[in-house]
Amino acid sequence: PKGEKGDTGDFGGPKGDMGPPGPPGLQGDRGSPGYPGFKGHKGEKGTLGTKGDIGSKGQIGVQGQKGDTNSGTTYIRWGRVSCTGTGPGTVTLHNGKAAGSKLSYRNDETGGTSDYLCLPSRLTYGSSYRYSGSGIYGVEYETWTSSYPQANVDNMPCAACYVPNKSALFIQHGSYLCPSGWTREYYGYMMSEAARHSTFKSTICVDVNAQAVPNTKGNIPIALAHFL
């Protein structure tokens, strides 16, 4: 018959020495991507770089639109009542009478305006004064020649003229011919105050076909215009 189980023996013997490393195992599967890391600190500002070379010249841009051509210039046509018969496109702004300071033979009467003025036919007035330090008078032709048989000791008319699409205008003294490329508006004679008078006047070009203000003949000592 089977005998009874014996008592447990004492604990095993001493631990043996570690064996050598085993061979590498097989590579495992790639893990899933990790979470994004935290934003790093802002770096220090770098030093300024050297200036680069000038680039090549760019292409010419598209031409812009043509500007406004509604420009023009003005002048006074002395001795005529309109601007008709002058340059192409010239229009009359107003007509009227030439005026200036009264003539004087005295050396102590040299004041007043030295310009000839073209006053409109219909004057408008502002405030009036009881005393005036100077006056203006109609300009009388003092020709006494056959050049102006229709206008001698008569008053001189005038007209303000506008020339569209022109930017410059000048009076060419000593010639009735224009330089190349210029358009003549009118021509005539240079006139001013007489040398023997004390009052001085500017020089104006009076139309070669001068007209007279009607009913003004009379040789009255007012402002005068003599040939130069």
Order of alpha helices (4+ residues) and beta strands (2+ residues): beta-beta-beta-beta-beta-beta-beta-beta
